[in-house]
Amino acid sequence: PIPGDFDIASSNEIGKKMNSLVKQLPKVEFSTLVYKPSSLKSAEAVIDAAILDLDISPELTLLVSDQDSLLRRGKDVGMHTCRVRKPNARRGDVSAQYTIEDVQSVH
């Protein structure tokens, strides 16, 4: 989800959709899902919250996204980046170290 102002009902709906995504991708290991966008209003806030709240080392983290804002912030803090991009889709404004066609391609 794109960070922004959401009410509780929207946040719960986003949580349900993310849990559904996890079930659809049984071969992908998700260590943490962040879906409380009411307190995370920007890409910077999402990345910074992940680093602080989850106590992760950016240089040991792979950020997988299709959003330029998240990829840009990930690169800014030293994360490895991977863009999800369908064939013939727009390339995006931020270069990533890796490019994949779908999330299941992450190993």
C-alpha positions in Angstrom: 0.0 0.0 0.0 1.0 3.6 -0.6 1.7 5.4 2.7 -0.9 8.0 3.5 -3.9 8.8 5.7 -6.1 5.8 6.3 -8.8 5.1 8.8 -8.9 2.0 11.0 -11.3 0.2 8.6 -8.9 0.8 5.7 -5.9 -0.3 7.7 -7.7 -3.6 8.6 -8.6 -4.1 5.0 -5.0 -3.6 3.9 -3.9 -6.1 6.6 -6.3 -8.7 5.2 -5.0 -8.1 1.7 -1.4 -8.4 2.8 -2.1 -11.6 4.7 -3.8 -12.9 1.6 -0.7 -12.1 -0.5 1.5 -14.1 2.0 -0.8 -17.1 1.6 -0.6 -16.8 -2.2 3.2 -16.8 -2.1 4.1 -19.9 0.0 7.7 -20.1 -1.3 8.5 -16.5 -0.2 9.5 -15.9 3.4 8.1 -12.7 4.8 9.9 -11.8 8.0 7.7 -8.7 8.7 4.7 -7.0 7.1 4.2 -3.3 7.7 0.6 -2.2 7.2 -0.2 0.5 9.7 -0.1 3.4 7.2 -1.9 5.9 9.5 1.4 6.5 11.3 3.6 6.0 8.1 2.8 8.8 5.8 5.8 8.7 3.5 8.3 6.3 2.0 10.9 7.7 4.3 8.7 7.0 7.3 8.1 3.4 6.2 11.8 2.7 5.7 12.9 4.5 8.8 10.3 2.7 10.9 11.5 -0.6 9.6 15.1 0.2 10.4 14.3 1.4 13.9 11.4 -0.7 15.0 12.7 -4.0 13.6 16.3 -3.2 14.4 17.6 -4.2 11.0 20.9 -3.4 9.3 20.2 -1.6 6.0 23.3 -3.1 4.4 21.9 -6.6 5.1 18.4 -5.9 3.8 16.9 -6.4 0.4 14.1 -4.0 -0.3 11.7 -5.4 -3.0 9.2 -2.9 -4.4 7.7 -1.4 -7.6 7.5 2.1 -6.1 10.2 4.7 -6.9 9.8 6.4 -3.6 10.5 3.3 -1.6 13.4 2.2 -3.8 15.0 5.7 -3.6 14.8 5.8 0.2 16.1 2.2 0.4 19.1 3.2 -1.6 19.6 6.4 0.4 19.9 4.4 3.6 22.2 1.7 2.1 19.7 -1.2 1.4 20.1 -3.5 -1.5 17.2 -2.8 -3.9 15.1 -5.0 -6.2 12.5 -3.5 -8.6 9.4 -5.6 -9.4 8.6 -4.8 -13.1 6.5 -6.7 -15.6 7.9 -7.1 -19.1 7.3 -4.0 -21.2 6.4 -2.0 -18.2 7.8 1.5 -17.5 11.3 1.3 -16.2 10.9 3.8 -13.3 12.9 6.8 -12.3 15.2 5.0 -9.7 17.6 2.3 -10.7 17.8 -0.8 -8.6 20.5 -3.5 -8.2 18.1 -6.2 -9.3 14.9 -6.4 -11.4 12.4 -9.2 -11.3 9.0 -9.8 -13.0 7.2 -10.9 -9.8 7.7 -11.3 -6.1 7.9 -15.1 -6.4 11.2 -14.6 -8.3 13.0 -13.5 -5.1 15.2 -16.3 -3.8 
